[in-house]
Amino acid sequence: MSNGSTLSLPEIEDRIAIVRDNIRQLTEQAAAYSGAADEERNAQRIADQEEELKELLAQRDRLTKKKS
């Protein structure tokens, strides 16, 4: 996510919704699959999405504080 682009608040809100849905889907997939390689890959994908979500939430907080 940290590609240097500046997103508007609505764009950030859209991305937050998408990332939350991605995390939900990955969690469901992780529960459905078994095997160490699958579990490790899914855990990394979830961690990546959680990091992106953290960055988006921080961006949203900065934008909403500027408008206050």
N, C-alpha and C positions, 0 to 999 in steps of 0.2 A: 504494500500500500504506500510506502514512503517513496513515491516516485517523484516527489516535488510538485505535483499538481495541486492546485487549490480547487477544492470542491465547494459548491454552495451548500447551504444548510439542507435544502430538500434532497440534493444528491447524496449527502452524507447519510441522511435518514434512510434513503433507499438502499444504500450500501449496507447500513447496519441491519436492515431487515433481511437482505440477501445473505449476509454472513451468518446471522442467527439461524436462518433456514439451513444453510450449509452445515453448520455445527449440528443441528438436529438430525439432518439426513446422515451425516457421518457417524453420529452416535448410534443411530438405528442400524447402519451397515455394520458397525463394529460389533454390535450385539448379534447380528446374523451370521457373521463369518467366524471361523476359528482357525487357529494356526498362528504360530509366532510371527511369521513374516507379515501376515495380514494385520495382526494386532499392532505390530510396531509401525507399519505404514499408516494405519488408521489413526493411531495415537499422534503421529507426527502431523498428519493432515489436520486433525482437530486442534492441536497446539498452534499450528500456523493460522488457522481461522480465528482462534481465540486472541492471538496477537494482533491480527488485523482488526478485530472487533475492538480491542483495547485502544488502538490508535484512532479508530473512527470515533469512538466515544470521547476521547480526549479532544479531537478536532471539533466535535459538536459542542463540547463544553466551552472551548475557547471562543467559538463563534457566538454562542448564546450569551456569554459574559460580555462580549463586545457590544451587543445590542442592548444590554441592560443599562 
